[in-house]
């Protein structure tokens, strides 16, 4: 519920169970209408998401179910893997969907960057893929697999640089995305 989607490996790690036990439980939950499994990329593992009913049963009815697409599948898998690694390292990790729900409930940004104004005139926010919560200000975690448009990336970098809500931002990125990020940082 917190991250949105994960493969058996990430879900097993986050629950402290074996992959075999996790697979069996996921099959039972899918049969009960609590989980949906999707394999959208050849050679990639299936990702599992909670259905609306599953979210309610998990006590997370404030979250909407995740809609996976072929274009976002690799990113969702990378975010799940990053979250699992951070969790195994002892960090308390939350996802963008959870952050959005908490900010909506609080009526204010908690770990997002201001990136200008939306068409309706309200402040536009950029939310990180993950947030590490702990003592002090949260740490924003960005997972970049593809290169964003240069102006969009500069706007996000500028927003993070100005943000007083987070203690820092950590990027996990592919080499092309790292080069684009370095260029955006140099221009700011």
Secondary structure, DSSP 8 states (H G I E B T S, - for coil): --SS-B-HHHHHHHHT--HHHHHHHHHHHHHTTSEEEE--STTS--EEEE-HHHHHHTT-TTS------HHHHHHHHHHHHHHHHHHHTT-EEEEHHHHHHHHHHHTS-SSEEEEEE-TTSSEEEEE-SEEEE-SSSEEEEEEE-S---HHHHHHHHHHHHH-SSEEEEEEEE-HHHHHHHHHHHHH-
